[in-house]
Amino acid sequence: MTSLRRRLIILLVVSIVGVVGLATFVAVKVLGGPSPELIMGPLAHQIQYMVQLVPGHVPHAGDAPVIVRDRPAEGLEDGKHTRVLNEILHHNGLDVSAVVSRKAGKPGMVASIALPDKRWMIVDVPDFGPPRDVWFGFAGWMALIVAGATAVSIYFTGVLVRPLEMLEAAVGKIGSDGVLATVPEKGSAEVRATAHALNQLSARLKTAMESRMRLVAAAGHDLRTPMTRMRLRAEFLEDEREKWLSDLDELDRIADSAIRLVREEVNQDAVEAVELDRLIRDIETEMTSLGHAVSIDHLDWVSVKAGALGLRRALRNLIVNAATHGKGCVVALTAQNSQAVLTIADRGPGIPPDLLNKAFEPFFRVDPARTQFIPGAGLGLAIAKEIIERYGGTIRLENRQGGGLVQTVVFDVA
């Protein structure tokens, strides 16, 4: 019941059926037949005439048949109609008693009038109610109204939620550059206004992203000029020359990493089926040739939807991070419930629990003083997380029991 469309449909259907139901109740009261007073009044006069005529009447061939029995008619007594009939008879001065009963197994009612000779005269009660076929037509009419109300509700609900669906579709098409796809400005005034607002938002987002890219690129470019001058001057220093060059290399790495991070957020490789186990084995071979302590536990054959170059860069960053800071790592890939689960476990000091949620922030270092001699700008995890989430994956960090860190990456199987 969380869908707005379903809520609106149910609200409209309930409202229409409620109004029709109220009108139906009134109609039923009207079609339910006249009150007992209207039915029993003419019957009482008829009985009065018949009772007055029966004792001294000489029968002949043209008489209407009169049913006289020694007991009342069979059937279930109707107390309300019986009371009303007796009140009218006594009001008209006729000292007789009557019983109104419903016919057993048949529609309609009969009146049994006690005669002075202790016999009973049986008279049919006029049926002023609607024909039985009317109720079948009435039920069909109600079913038609409910079906029509449902169809109308579905149509107008679609009209009402169309701007929201357009907004959802536009937001779902936001690219890695943060820009929305252009929405056609047509339809009703409200739809056109919504589309115009979305297009304006898209333009502002595009301007902001381009400004951000220019700012970071300009900062990286401007940093290289003074660093080049400082590097030239450092060549003439004797005592502090190595330290100066080390600091300049660190600044250079930071500038390059910042530019790469922005490029990863904007650029996007073509999505294709990537054999994750083969990609990990290639990275392991590369890392081993570079002297990193990387080993493979086991690799299940798994294929995922991603950009091959971007995914390789992300996993390489994670494995390098574990091998560098964790004194070696073990990589495992398993297929579980239509998901590819990659774990990278190292034997390093891990990350303090209160800093785990900050590990993916740009330029993050657990201990800057202790790790300043390790190459890197602290952007490897940030870049890896950006790429993995772009392709629908998730990454989680947690400390191992006994020391070390476990990096867990999860993708849906292609």
C-alpha positions, -999 to +999 in steps of 0.1 A: +000+000+000+030+023-003+024+032-039+008+066-044-010+053-075-027+025-056-037+048-028-053+073-052-071+045-070-085+030-038-095+065-025-114+073-057-131+039-059-141+040-022-154+075-026-175+067-057-188+034-043-196+051-010-217+078-027-234+052-049-239+030-018-257+058+000-279+065-029-286+028-032-297+026+005-322+054-002-334+037-033-338+004-014-359+021+012-381+036-016-382+003-036-388-018-005-425-014-008-452+007+010-457+007+047-480-018+064-506+009+070-509+014+032-512-023+026-535-032+054-559-003+050-576-014+018-574-050+030-593-042+061-621-026+042-622-057+019-624-080+049-651-059+065-673-061+034-667-099+031-674-106+068-706-086+066-717-105+035-708-140+044-734-149+072-766-141+052-753-145+017-769-170-006-743-184-029-747-184-067-726-191-097-712-156-102-698-152-067-661-148-062-646-178-044-642-173-006-619-197+013-632-206+047-613-231+069-615-244+104-579-232+111-557-202+101-535-204+070-501-220+074-469-200+075-448-178+098-468-150+115-457-115+106-462-096+139-460-061+126-486-066+098-508-085+121-508-057+147-516-030+121-544-050+105-561-057+138-558-020+148-575-009+115-603-035+119-611-024+154-610+012+144-635+005+117-658-011+143-654-047+133-650-070+163-629-097+148-593-108+151-569-115+122-535-131+117-511-122+089-487-149+079-461-153+052-467-182+028-445-212+035-420-215+006-438-189-015-436-151-019-464-129-005-486-130+026-521-141+036-545-129+062-566-153+083-598-137+098-616-154+127-654-156+119-681-158+145-687-195+138-651-202+149-640-207+113-613-188+095-616-169+063-584-169+042-576-137+022-545-130+001-527-098+010-520-075-020-483-074-029-473-038-036-436-045-035-413-043-066-410-073-089-383-098-081-366-092-114-359-056-103-333-067-077-313-086-104-312-055-125-303-034-095-274-057-087-261-055-123-264-018-122-243-016-090-217-039-106-216-017-136-211+014-114-182-003-095-165-013-127-169+021-142-157+038-111-126+016-110-118+024-147-123+061-142-102+061-110-073+043-128-073+068-157-074+099-136-049+085-111-025+080-140-031+117-150-024+129-115+008+109-109+022+115-144+044+145-132+057+123-104+065+095-128+083+120-150+103+132-121+112+097-110+123+088-146+144+120-149+161+114-116+168+077-125+186+089-157+211+111-138+245+102-152+278+100-134+283+137-142+253+146-121+233+160-150+196+150-157+184+140-191+164+167-209+127+163-202+102+173-229+081+203-219+047+193-231+013+182-217-008+200-191+003+232-174+014+213-143+034+188-163+051+215-184+060+234-152+075+203-137+095+196-168+107+231-170+119+231-134+137+198-140+155+212-170+165+243-151+179+221-123+198+200-148+214+231-163+224+243-128+239+209-119+259+208-151+272+243-145+282+234-110+299+201-121+319+219-148+329+246-124+341+219-099+361+201-126+378+234-138+386+243-102+403+210-093+421+208-127+433+244-123+444+237-088+464+206-099+479+225-128+488+255-107+504+233-081+528+218-106+544+252-115+557+261-080+565+225-074+587+225-105+605+257-093+609+241-058+623+209-073+649+229-093+659+249-062+661+217-042+688+203-065+712+230-052+706+221-015+729+197+002+716+188+037+678+189+031+678+179-006+663+144-001+636+156+022+626+184-001+624+161-031+603+136-010+578+164+000+576+175-036+568+140-048+541+138-022+525+170-034+527+158-070+509+126-060+482+145-042+476+167-072+474+138-096+452+118-073+427+147-069+424+151-107+420+113-111+392+113-085+372+139-104+378+121-136+365+089-121+333+107-110+327+121-145+340+095-169+324+062-173+335+031-192+310+011-213+292-015-192+299-051-203+301-085-188+334-088-170+348-122-158+357-112-122+378-142-115+400-137-145+404-100-137+415-108-101+440-134-113+455-108-137+458-083-109+474-109-085+500-117-112+508-080-117+511-073-079+533-104-074+557-092-101+559-058-084+570-075-051+536-073-032+527-103-010+493-111-026+479-147-027+446-162-038+425-185-016+399-196-041+381-181-071+346-191-083+338-183-119+316-152-117+307-126-143+294-091-134+282-061-153+307-032-151+333-012-170+364-034-174+390-006-170+372+012-141+366-021-122+403-031-127+414+002-113+391-001-083+401-036-073+438-029-079+435+001-055+420-022-029+446-050-033+475-025-033+461-008-002+459-042+016+493-054+004+510-021+013+494-012+047+484-048+057+517-066+051+503-088+024+467-100+017+447-130+007+419-127-020+389-149-023+359-148-046+326-168-041+292-169-057+264-167-032+227-163-039+231-146-073+258-123-059+296-122-063+313-117-030+350-107-031+370-105+002+405-090+006+419-099+040+453-085+052+475-090+083+480-054+092+470-033+122+435-027+109+415+005+114+402+018+148+364+011+149+356+048+154+375+056+121+360+028+099+332+051+086+358+077+076+381+054+056+365+062+023+369+100+027+394+116+004+430+120+018+421+097+048+450+083+068+448+064+100+481+078+113+496+105+091+528+107+112+533+069+109+524+064+073+539+095+057+568+074+043+543+052+024+536+064-012+500+076-018+477+105-013+449+087+007+426+086-023+428+049-033+397+038-012+377+069-022+383+062-059+376+025-055+343+032-037+332+057-064+338+031-092+322+001-073+290+020-064+288+034-100+283-002-112+258-012-086+282-028-061+289-022-024+320-022-003+324-028+034+354-026+058+357-045+090+385-055+113+395-092+116+396-111+148+432-114+157+443-084+137+440-072+102+413-057+079+388-074+056+375-055+025+343-070+012+330-061-022+296-074-034+282-073-070+251-088-085+259-116-109+254-107-146 
